[in-house]
């Protein structure tokens, strides 16, 4: 009997570029809530490292088997990747027994745009 199981499909908020840089105008309440969830997810060193590993992986996606060596147990890696998915920072797709992760480009653009300079 295998202890492998299907991952549940998680609904994530669509991450789209939302707002002007902070130096140009204040955030709206909904934008600040959405972006705060992203920054909160990235506020953990393990999650930030996993996000970086996915973002910089060749081909734009990474198998969990290639990014799980971050100094914590496999269940903890899964927990952190779930938090990144829930924040709308990454998507995942199961292929056989492995899960592949991709950074959501719109989330990256939203974070970069928010911290951008006055144009």
VMD Tcl script that builds the backbone (N, CA, C; Angstrom):
set m [mol new atoms 357]
animate dup $m
set s [atomselect $m all]
$s set {name element resname resid chain x y z} {
  {N N UNK 1 A 0.846 -1.175 0.000}
  {CA C UNK 1 A 0.000 0.000 0.000}
  {C C UNK 1 A 0.889 1.236 0.000}
  {N N UNK 2 A 0.591 2.167 -0.837}
  {CA C UNK 2 A 1.401 3.380 -0.978}
  {C C UNK 2 A 0.868 4.482 -0.080}
  {N N UNK 3 A 1.786 5.304 0.416}
  {CA C UNK 3 A 1.347 6.438 1.212}
  {C C UNK 3 A 1.290 7.707 0.360}
  {N N UNK 4 A 1.360 7.551 -0.972}
  {CA C UNK 4 A 1.237 8.683 -1.890}
  {C C UNK 4 A -0.238 9.045 -1.987}
  {N N UNK 5 A -0.530 10.347 -2.042}
  {CA C UNK 5 A -1.909 10.772 -2.195}
  {C C UNK 5 A -1.951 11.987 -3.105}
  {N N UNK 6 A -3.098 12.219 -3.667}
  {CA C UNK 6 A -3.277 13.366 -4.552}
  {C C UNK 6 A -3.324 14.640 -3.719}
  {N N UNK 7 A -2.712 15.688 -4.228}
  {CA C UNK 7 A -2.785 16.980 -3.570}
  {C C UNK 7 A -4.119 17.635 -3.885}
  {N N UNK 8 A -4.725 18.317 -2.903}
  {CA C UNK 8 A -5.969 19.014 -3.203}
  {C C UNK 8 A -5.685 20.204 -4.108}
  {N N UNK 9 A -6.663 20.559 -4.907}
  {CA C UNK 9 A -6.540 21.733 -5.757}
  {C C UNK 9 A -6.860 22.944 -4.893}
  {N N UNK 10 A -5.932 23.882 -4.832}
  {CA C UNK 10 A -6.131 25.075 -4.024}
  {C C UNK 10 A -6.513 26.235 -4.918}
  {N N UNK 11 A -7.497 26.970 -4.498}
  {CA C UNK 11 A -7.874 28.184 -5.213}
  {C C UNK 11 A -6.949 29.288 -4.751}
  {N N UNK 12 A -6.365 29.999 -5.697}
  {CA C UNK 12 A -5.524 31.128 -5.341}
  {C C UNK 12 A -6.106 32.383 -5.945}
  {N N UNK 13 A -5.830 33.477 -5.303}
  {CA C UNK 13 A -6.277 34.758 -5.811}
  {C C UNK 13 A -5.445 35.090 -7.031}
  {N N UNK 14 A -6.080 35.583 -8.040}
  {CA C UNK 14 A -5.341 35.967 -9.235}
  {C C UNK 14 A -4.437 37.138 -8.904}
  {N N UNK 15 A -3.157 36.962 -9.174}
  {CA C UNK 15 A -2.195 38.010 -8.877}
  {C C UNK 15 A -1.904 38.777 -10.149}
  {N N UNK 16 A -2.409 39.975 -10.225}
  {CA C UNK 16 A -2.172 40.816 -11.387}
  {C C UNK 16 A -1.531 42.111 -10.919}
  {N N UNK 17 A -0.755 42.729 -11.803}
  {CA C UNK 17 A -0.195 44.014 -11.407}
  {C C UNK 17 A -1.326 44.916 -10.942}
  {N N UNK 18 A -1.168 45.469 -9.760}
  {CA C UNK 18 A -2.316 46.099 -9.134}
  {C C UNK 18 A -2.207 47.589 -8.947}
  {N N UNK 19 A -1.022 48.053 -8.847}
  {CA C UNK 19 A -0.965 49.391 -8.305}
  {C C UNK 19 A 0.291 50.120 -8.738}
  {N N UNK 20 A 0.221 51.421 -8.585}
  {CA C UNK 20 A 1.368 52.269 -8.883}
  {C C UNK 20 A 2.410 52.108 -7.787}
  {N N UNK 21 A 3.653 52.435 -8.081}
  {CA C UNK 21 A 4.678 52.373 -7.032}
  {C C UNK 21 A 4.278 53.185 -5.801}
  {N N UNK 22 A 4.715 52.726 -4.660}
  {CA C UNK 22 A 4.389 53.396 -3.393}
  {C C UNK 22 A 4.779 54.864 -3.385}
  {N N UNK 23 A 5.828 55.210 -4.121}
  {CA C UNK 23 A 6.295 56.591 -4.107}
  {C C UNK 23 A 5.391 57.493 -4.946}
  {N N UNK 24 A 4.483 56.920 -5.720}
  {CA C UNK 24 A 3.600 57.720 -6.568}
  {C C UNK 24 A 2.230 57.938 -5.945}
  {N N UNK 25 A 1.648 56.888 -5.366}
  {CA C UNK 25 A 0.326 57.020 -4.754}
  {C C UNK 25 A 0.118 55.929 -3.718}
  {N N UNK 26 A -0.756 56.176 -2.734}
  {CA C UNK 26 A -1.005 55.173 -1.691}
  {C C UNK 26 A -1.776 53.972 -2.240}
  {N N UNK 27 A -1.623 52.847 -1.574}
  {CA C UNK 27 A -2.345 51.630 -1.946}
  {C C UNK 27 A -3.808 51.721 -1.534}
  {N N UNK 28 A -4.654 51.047 -2.292}
  {CA C UNK 28 A -6.042 50.887 -1.870}
  {C C UNK 28 A -6.083 49.787 -0.803}
  {N N UNK 29 A -7.168 49.714 -0.073}
  {CA C UNK 29 A -7.297 48.688 0.971}
  {C C UNK 29 A -7.219 47.272 0.381}
  {N N UNK 30 A -7.943 46.961 -0.710}
  {CA C UNK 30 A -7.849 45.593 -1.265}
  {C C UNK 30 A -6.440 45.258 -1.777}
  {N N UNK 31 A -5.789 46.229 -2.437}
  {CA C UNK 31 A -4.429 45.989 -2.919}
  {C C UNK 31 A -3.476 45.745 -1.769}
  {N N UNK 32 A -3.634 46.509 -0.691}
  {CA C UNK 32 A -2.718 46.337 0.438}
  {C C UNK 32 A -2.915 44.980 1.106}
  {N N UNK 33 A -4.150 44.494 1.158}
  {CA C UNK 33 A -4.397 43.168 1.747}
  {C C UNK 33 A -3.772 42.068 0.899}
  {N N UNK 34 A -3.948 42.161 -0.413}
  {CA C UNK 34 A -3.408 41.137 -1.317}
  {C C UNK 34 A -1.888 41.129 -1.299}
  {N N UNK 35 A -1.291 42.313 -1.367}
  {CA C UNK 35 A 0.171 42.397 -1.376}
  {C C UNK 35 A 0.768 42.031 -0.023}
  {N N UNK 36 A 0.077 42.363 1.060}
  {CA C UNK 36 A 0.565 41.989 2.387}
  {C C UNK 36 A 0.638 40.468 2.522}
  {N N UNK 37 A -0.335 39.752 1.946}
  {CA C UNK 37 A -0.303 38.286 1.991}
  {C C UNK 37 A 0.917 37.752 1.240}
  {N N UNK 38 A 1.256 38.387 0.117}
  {CA C UNK 38 A 2.441 37.956 -0.636}
  {C C UNK 38 A 3.710 38.224 0.166}
  {N N UNK 39 A 3.818 39.428 0.717}
  {CA C UNK 39 A 5.015 39.756 1.496}
  {C C UNK 39 A 5.107 38.891 2.756}
  {N N UNK 40 A 3.968 38.585 3.366}
  {CA C UNK 40 A 3.977 37.716 4.549}
  {C C UNK 40 A 4.513 36.337 4.185}
  {N N UNK 41 A 4.060 35.814 3.038}
  {CA C UNK 41 A 4.544 34.503 2.592}
  {C C UNK 41 A 6.044 34.536 2.347}
  {N N UNK 42 A 6.544 35.640 1.807}
  {CA C UNK 42 A 7.980 35.759 1.521}
  {C C UNK 42 A 8.783 36.164 2.758}
  {N N UNK 43 A 8.103 36.472 3.848}
  {CA C UNK 43 A 8.781 36.905 5.068}
  {C C UNK 43 A 9.482 35.783 5.823}
  {N N UNK 44 A 9.266 34.561 5.424}
  {CA C UNK 44 A 9.929 33.418 6.040}
  {C C UNK 44 A 11.152 33.061 5.200}
  {N N UNK 45 A 12.327 32.901 5.821}
  {CA C UNK 45 A 13.544 32.616 5.046}
  {C C UNK 45 A 13.467 31.351 4.192}
  {N N UNK 46 A 12.817 30.310 4.690}
  {CA C UNK 46 A 12.707 29.072 3.905}
  {C C UNK 46 A 11.818 29.301 2.692}
  {N N UNK 47 A 10.684 29.996 2.898}
  {CA C UNK 47 A 9.789 30.270 1.765}
  {C C UNK 47 A 10.463 31.185 0.747}
  {N N UNK 48 A 11.189 32.183 1.215}
  {CA C UNK 48 A 11.893 33.078 0.297}
  {C C UNK 48 A 12.915 32.297 -0.521}
  {N N UNK 49 A 13.613 31.388 0.131}
  {CA C UNK 49 A 14.599 30.572 -0.578}
  {C C UNK 49 A 13.937 29.645 -1.592}
  {N N UNK 50 A 12.826 29.009 -1.211}
  {CA C UNK 50 A 12.099 28.145 -2.144}
  {C C UNK 50 A 11.579 28.949 -3.332}
  {N N UNK 51 A 11.031 30.136 -3.061}
  {CA C UNK 51 A 10.538 30.997 -4.136}
  {C C UNK 51 A 11.670 31.350 -5.094}
  {N N UNK 52 A 12.819 31.670 -4.545}
  {CA C UNK 52 A 13.986 32.004 -5.354}
  {C C UNK 52 A 14.436 30.806 -6.183}
  {N N UNK 53 A 14.401 29.631 -5.591}
  {CA C UNK 53 A 14.822 28.430 -6.305}
  {C C UNK 53 A 13.877 28.127 -7.476}
  {N N UNK 54 A 12.589 28.318 -7.267}
  {CA C UNK 54 A 11.628 28.100 -8.349}
  {C C UNK 54 A 11.829 29.160 -9.430}
  {N N UNK 55 A 11.926 30.426 -9.020}
  {CA C UNK 55 A 12.046 31.537 -9.977}
  {C C UNK 55 A 13.298 31.426 -10.833}
  {N N UNK 56 A 14.378 30.945 -10.259}
  {CA C UNK 56 A 15.643 30.908 -10.987}
  {C C UNK 56 A 15.923 29.563 -11.653}
  {N N UNK 57 A 15.025 28.608 -11.503}
  {CA C UNK 57 A 15.250 27.282 -12.062}
  {C C UNK 57 A 15.173 27.319 -13.580}
  {N N UNK 58 A 16.029 26.542 -14.211}
  {CA C UNK 58 A 16.074 26.471 -15.669}
  {C C UNK 58 A 14.709 26.071 -16.224}
  {N N UNK 59 A 14.268 26.778 -17.235}
  {CA C UNK 59 A 12.985 26.478 -17.855}
  {C C UNK 59 A 11.797 27.123 -17.168}
  {N N UNK 60 A 12.020 27.817 -16.068}
  {CA C UNK 60 A 10.937 28.539 -15.411}
  {C C UNK 60 A 10.047 27.711 -14.518}
  {N N UNK 61 A 10.368 26.436 -14.347}
  {CA C UNK 61 A 9.615 25.604 -13.415}
  {C C UNK 61 A 10.561 24.631 -12.741}
  {N N UNK 62 A 10.182 24.213 -11.534}
  {CA C UNK 62 A 11.044 23.320 -10.771}
  {C C UNK 62 A 10.235 22.186 -10.176}
  {N N UNK 63 A 10.797 20.994 -10.270}
  {CA C UNK 63 A 10.210 19.829 -9.610}
  {C C UNK 63 A 10.537 19.925 -8.126}
  {N N UNK 64 A 9.588 19.540 -7.298}
  {CA C UNK 64 A 9.837 19.564 -5.862}
  {C C UNK 64 A 11.072 18.732 -5.522}
  {N N UNK 65 A 11.361 17.723 -6.332}
  {CA C UNK 65 A 12.525 16.876 -6.078}
  {C C UNK 65 A 13.828 17.656 -6.246}
  {N N UNK 66 A 13.804 18.749 -6.999}
  {CA C UNK 66 A 15.006 19.552 -7.231}
  {C C UNK 66 A 15.182 20.697 -6.240}
  {N N UNK 67 A 14.156 21.011 -5.480}
  {CA C UNK 67 A 14.236 22.185 -4.596}
  {C C UNK 67 A 14.005 21.862 -3.128}
  {N N UNK 68 A 13.942 20.589 -2.778}
  {CA C UNK 68 A 13.590 20.245 -1.405}
  {C C UNK 68 A 14.767 20.284 -0.426}
  {N N UNK 69 A 15.976 20.508 -0.917}
  {CA C UNK 69 A 17.142 20.546 -0.034}
  {C C UNK 69 A 17.374 21.964 0.497}
  {N N UNK 70 A 16.553 22.354 1.472}
  {CA C UNK 70 A 16.665 23.694 2.061}
  {C C UNK 70 A 16.866 23.638 3.575}
  {N N UNK 71 A 17.272 22.467 4.050}
  {CA C UNK 71 A 17.602 22.341 5.466}
  {C C UNK 71 A 16.430 22.036 6.379}
  {N N UNK 72 A 15.273 21.700 5.807}
  {CA C UNK 72 A 14.122 21.304 6.619}
  {C C UNK 72 A 13.565 20.003 6.049}
  {N N UNK 73 A 12.678 19.352 6.793}
  {CA C UNK 73 A 12.118 18.071 6.357}
  {C C UNK 73 A 11.194 18.253 5.158}
  {N N UNK 74 A 10.935 17.158 4.453}
  {CA C UNK 74 A 10.060 17.196 3.276}
  {C C UNK 74 A 8.658 17.688 3.632}
  {N N UNK 75 A 8.054 17.247 4.748}
  {CA C UNK 75 A 6.731 17.780 5.085}
  {C C UNK 75 A 6.755 19.299 5.323}
  {N N UNK 76 A 7.846 19.807 5.868}
  {CA C UNK 76 A 7.960 21.244 6.084}
  {C C UNK 76 A 8.110 21.982 4.762}
  {N N UNK 77 A 8.850 21.400 3.819}
  {CA C UNK 77 A 8.955 21.987 2.473}
  {C C UNK 77 A 7.564 22.062 1.860}
  {N N UNK 78 A 6.789 20.987 1.951}
  {CA C UNK 78 A 5.427 20.970 1.406}
  {C C UNK 78 A 4.570 22.060 2.045}
  {N N UNK 79 A 4.693 22.230 3.348}
  {CA C UNK 79 A 3.945 23.273 4.055}
  {C C UNK 79 A 4.296 24.659 3.507}
  {N N UNK 80 A 5.577 24.925 3.328}
  {CA C UNK 80 A 6.013 26.233 2.841}
  {C C UNK 80 A 5.574 26.465 1.388}
  {N N UNK 81 A 5.644 25.438 0.557}
  {CA C UNK 81 A 5.190 25.576 -0.827}
  {C C UNK 81 A 3.681 25.826 -0.877}
  {N N UNK 82 A 2.942 25.205 0.021}
  {CA C UNK 82 A 1.495 25.449 0.109}
  {C C UNK 82 A 1.234 26.915 0.443}
  {N N UNK 83 A 1.987 27.484 1.363}
  {CA C UNK 83 A 1.826 28.896 1.722}
  {C C UNK 83 A 2.118 29.801 0.532}
  {N N UNK 84 A 3.134 29.464 -0.261}
  {CA C UNK 84 A 3.446 30.253 -1.456}
  {C C UNK 84 A 2.313 30.149 -2.486}
  {N N UNK 85 A 1.716 28.950 -2.620}
  {CA C UNK 85 A 0.574 28.786 -3.533}
  {C C UNK 85 A -0.624 29.592 -3.054}
  {N N UNK 86 A -0.913 29.515 -1.769}
  {CA C UNK 86 A -2.064 30.232 -1.216}
  {C C UNK 86 A -1.921 31.747 -1.367}
  {N N UNK 87 A -0.706 32.240 -1.334}
  {CA C UNK 87 A -0.458 33.673 -1.491}
  {C C UNK 87 A -0.494 34.095 -2.964}
  {N N UNK 88 A -0.628 33.146 -3.870}
  {CA C UNK 88 A -0.685 33.454 -5.297}
  {C C UNK 88 A 0.672 33.699 -5.925}
  {N N UNK 89 A 1.732 33.258 -5.262}
  {CA C UNK 89 A 3.084 33.481 -5.772}
  {C C UNK 89 A 3.567 32.386 -6.712}
  {N N UNK 90 A 3.092 31.160 -6.510}
  {CA C UNK 90 A 3.467 30.042 -7.381}
  {C C UNK 90 A 2.224 29.223 -7.717}
  {N N UNK 91 A 2.328 28.486 -8.811}
  {CA C UNK 91 A 1.312 27.498 -9.167}
  {C C UNK 91 A 1.988 26.137 -9.130}
  {N N UNK 92 A 1.184 25.093 -9.068}
  {CA C UNK 92 A 1.749 23.743 -9.051}
  {C C UNK 92 A 0.950 22.839 -9.968}
  {N N UNK 93 A 1.648 21.803 -10.458}
  {CA C UNK 93 A 1.021 20.809 -11.322}
  {C C UNK 93 A 1.633 19.459 -10.998}
  {N N UNK 94 A 0.765 18.492 -10.717}
  {CA C UNK 94 A 1.236 17.130 -10.444}
  {C C UNK 94 A 1.443 16.406 -11.758}
  {N N UNK 95 A 2.621 15.765 -11.883}
  {CA C UNK 95 A 2.940 14.918 -13.036}
  {C C UNK 95 A 3.471 13.604 -12.487}
  {N N UNK 96 A 2.640 12.604 -12.538}
  {CA C UNK 96 A 3.020 11.326 -11.945}
  {C C UNK 96 A 3.130 11.476 -10.444}
  {N N UNK 97 A 4.279 11.113 -9.898}
  {CA C UNK 97 A 4.446 11.210 -8.445}
  {C C UNK 97 A 5.127 12.500 -8.018}
  {N N UNK 98 A 5.455 13.390 -8.971}
  {CA C UNK 98 A 6.143 14.637 -8.638}
  {C C UNK 98 A 5.246 15.842 -8.878}
  {N N UNK 99 A 5.529 16.901 -8.135}
  {CA C UNK 99 A 4.807 18.157 -8.313}
  {C C UNK 99 A 5.805 19.187 -8.830}
  {N N UNK 100 A 5.390 19.922 -9.863}
  {CA C UNK 100 A 6.225 20.960 -10.464}
  {C C UNK 100 A 5.647 22.323 -10.125}
  {N N UNK 101 A 6.520 23.271 -9.828}
  {CA C UNK 101 A 6.120 24.616 -9.411}
  {C C UNK 101 A 6.615 25.655 -10.398}
  {N N UNK 102 A 5.791 26.698 -10.605}
  {CA C UNK 102 A 6.147 27.844 -11.436}
  {C C UNK 102 A 5.793 29.111 -10.671}
  {N N UNK 103 A 6.610 30.141 -10.853}
  {CA C UNK 103 A 6.289 31.450 -10.297}
  {C C UNK 103 A 5.187 32.065 -11.141}
  {N N UNK 104 A 4.234 32.716 -10.498}
  {CA C UNK 104 A 3.172 33.424 -11.204}
  {C C UNK 104 A 3.764 34.752 -11.683}
  {N N UNK 105 A 3.921 34.931 -13.005}
  {CA C UNK 105 A 4.571 36.148 -13.514}
  {C C UNK 105 A 3.887 37.438 -13.058}
  {N N UNK 106 A 2.563 37.419 -12.971}
  {CA C UNK 106 A 1.830 38.612 -12.545}
  {C C UNK 106 A 2.131 38.974 -11.096}
  {N N UNK 107 A 2.376 37.964 -10.276}
  {CA C UNK 107 A 2.725 38.230 -8.879}
  {C C UNK 107 A 4.086 38.899 -8.797}
  {N N UNK 108 A 5.026 38.404 -9.579}
  {CA C UNK 108 A 6.358 39.002 -9.612}
  {C C UNK 108 A 6.265 40.447 -10.106}
  {N N UNK 109 A 5.452 40.682 -11.131}
  {CA C UNK 109 A 5.280 42.038 -11.667}
  {C C UNK 109 A 4.624 42.958 -10.646}
  {N N UNK 110 A 3.650 42.442 -9.898}
  {CA C UNK 110 A 2.979 43.259 -8.882}
  {C C UNK 110 A 3.957 43.678 -7.782}
  {N N UNK 111 A 4.767 42.731 -7.323}
  {CA C UNK 111 A 5.741 43.049 -6.276}
  {C C UNK 111 A 6.802 44.020 -6.785}
  {N N UNK 112 A 7.299 43.782 -7.998}
  {CA C UNK 112 A 8.308 44.659 -8.573}
  {C C UNK 112 A 7.743 46.050 -8.838}
  {N N UNK 113 A 6.524 46.117 -9.348}
  {CA C UNK 113 A 5.891 47.391 -9.635}
  {C C UNK 113 A 5.653 48.214 -8.392}
  {N N UNK 114 A 5.258 47.553 -7.336}
  {CA C UNK 114 A 4.991 48.247 -6.079}
  {C C UNK 114 A 6.255 48.918 -5.545}
  {N N UNK 115 A 7.369 48.238 -5.678}
  {CA C UNK 115 A 8.617 48.763 -5.127}
  {C C UNK 115 A 9.398 49.619 -6.132}
  {N N UNK 116 A 8.808 49.825 -7.312}
  {CA C UNK 116 A 9.472 50.605 -8.353}
  {C C UNK 116 A 9.633 52.067 -7.970}
  {N N UNK 117 A 10.462 52.732 -8.732}
  {CA C UNK 117 A 10.734 54.156 -8.503}
  {C C UNK 117 A 9.723 55.021 -9.232}
  {N N UNK 118 A 9.650 56.253 -8.816}
  {CA C UNK 118 A 8.793 57.237 -9.457}
  {C C UNK 118 A 9.177 57.346 -10.929}
  {N N UNK 119 A 8.160 57.277 -11.821}
  {CA C UNK 119 A 8.450 57.252 -13.238}
  {C C UNK 119 A 8.319 58.549 -13.944}
}
mol reanalyze $m
mol bondsrecalc $m
mol representation Tube
mol addrep $m
